[in-house]
Amino acid sequence: MASFIGLNFGRETENNTGGAVVIRGPHQSIHLSIGHEGAVEIPVKDAAGDAIDLDESTLRLIIQDYRAANVATLENGAIARESPTVTVNLSGTTTAKRRTLRWYLFDITGGGLVEVAAGYFPVY
């Protein structure tokens, strides 16, 4: 199971005009072991540290490598939620080698694209 280490770039923006991305919570670093396969819990909180209610949201998690190439995309049905966390299952191929992956959790309800949380998966 991953441990939760570090909290950086804490910021909250309000610029929700025509397709704008709103960053609600602080960026996080969740360290994983090489070859990690299985559940990863991601805390989802706003800039004040309060849980974000995602019960009625349609979610998408995108994981990218250092070149911003998509490594994995997990859709709503593959994302379990229990406030204040969401849980996703990662495959061993995603974490097969030492690298730092960037992840983004989006609320795509109603065709919008709202960044709810973001951070890194340092894999080592």
N, C-alpha and C positions, 0 to 999 in steps of 0.2 A: 504494500500500500504506500502511496506517495505521501511524503511529508510536505507541509506547507511552509515554505521558507521565503522570507523577503516580501516586501511590499514597496513598490516604487512607482514613480510617475503618477502619484495620486492626483487626479484632476476630474473635474466635472464641467462639461460644457453644455450650453443650451443654444443650439443653432439648428433647429428642426424645421428647415424650410426645404421644400421640394427635393426629397431624396437625400437630405443631409444625414450624416452619421452623428449620433449623440453618444458620447462616452459617459456612462453613468457612474462607473466605479473605478477604483484604482487598478493599475496593472499589477499582475502577480507573477511570481515564479514558483512553479511546482516541479520539483526535482523528481526524475524517474530513473530507474536503473536500465542499463542496456538490456534489451530483450523483454522489457516489461510488457506483459500481456494481461489485460483485464481491466478492472474498474479503477477509475481516477475520479476523485471528488474535487470539484472546483467550487470554492466559495464565491457567492455572487452577492456583493454588497455595494452600496453606493459610497460616495466620497465621505459621508459621515460615519460609515461603518454599519449602517442599517441594512437589513436584508431587503433585496428587491423581490417583489411579488411577481413570479413568473407563471402562476397557475393557469392563466388564460392565454399565455403567449405561445406562439409557434416559433420554435428555436432552430438554429443551425449553428454548428460548431465547425469552423474551418481551421485546419492545421497546415502551416506552410513552413518550408525550409528557408535557409538564409537568402535564397534567390527569389523568394516570394512565390515559388512554385507550390501548388497545392499538393500536400502529402496525403491528406485525408479530409473528407467532408462528411459530417454526421448530421443527419436530419432529425427532425422533431421526435420521431418514434424511437430513435436510438439514444435519446437523452432523457434520463430519469431526473425528476426534480423533487426535492424535499427541502424547503426553505431552511436555511440560507445557502444550500448547495445544489449543484446539479452533478449528476454522475454519468460518465461516459465510459464505454469499454474500448480500449485501444488494442489494436492487433500488434503482434510481435514484429511485424514488418515495419510498422510506424516507428518503433523504438529499437530497431535492429542494430543501429550503429551510434557511435558517439557523435552528438551534434546538439545544437540548440534549435528547437522548433518554436515557432511563433503561433499562438492560437488566438482566435477571435470567437466570441459567443455573440450571435446576432439574434434579435427578435425580428422575425420576418412576418409578423401578423399583418394581414391585410395588404400584403405586397410591399410593406415598408422595409427599411433596412436600418435598424437601430443597433448600434454596438452596445451591448449590455456589460460585457467584461472582456478583458484581453490580458495576455501575458505570455509567458515563455514556459516551455518544457525543456529545461536543460537535461539532456540524456547522457549519463555517464555511469 
